[in-house]
Amino acid sequence: MGTMGAPMAKNLLKANFELVVFSRAAEKVAKLTELGATTAPSVADVARQCEVVLTMLPADQAVKDVILSADGIVSSGARGLIVIDSSTISAVTSKSIAEELAKLGIDMLDAPVTGSEPQAVEGSLTFIVGGKREIYERCKPLFESMGKNSFYMGSHGAGSHTKLCNNTISAITLMAFAEGVVMAAKAGIKPELFIEVISQGGARSGQIANKGPKILNRDFRANFATALMYKDLGLACDVAAEMSLPMPALAVAREMLKIAIAKGYGQQDVCSIVKCYEEWAQVEVHA
């Protein structure tokens, strides 16, 4: 259970949902049981006890393993179960899992989120959902307990596609901000004043609002790790290739993330990309 799953689970408990949890991270499970959750010895056992199972995992293979493996969710044999996967994965993977589950009488929603750890803690995530509309409507109270918004995007895979498009814009915006704020610092402009100015005009964005203070305070603790964004942009590149779409800015952003990972910033927050630009400019952005 990672940085997102634990606070999402806490918000479900606050909303008085009965919660059964399984995680290899024993200390996080212990904290949830103190708040009223029940623990299960396996993923399959969670599925046997619940009407809805929510997964939040780092990559496609992990989602396949948890849902489709011999000791995964499918082994519970729970017809009528609903699986909500909030991982950021390929739409192809998401659709193929949904098809396999449908054969067993299990419905699935691909429901990735916008936002990272702070929004998960606040319960202000936005869920972007693909699957059957009637299943989405049944699950809206769950989304409302963990987030501020949920949007039904269409059939299976639509949520995953939307999330990858969102992260493409997010990463490119962050690269542009890193370049601009380092240029401003090199020119002798106070970075905090520069951020205040651009936040009033056409260059303003959620990325600057979220990552600007972290950069100014030299806080590179991972709310969303560089390695995870690199993984997501790889999935976006796959989508672009499938559709024969030229995506030059996406390609550059992914290469910049690869440079950051090579420099050892893979497990730091994605805003650590600014340190690459700082090295080249021989200047540091700080308050």
Order of alpha helices (4+ residues) and beta strands (2+ residues): alpha-beta-alpha-beta-alpha-beta-alpha-beta-alpha-beta-beta-alpha-beta-alpha-beta-alpha-alpha-alpha-alpha-alpha-alpha
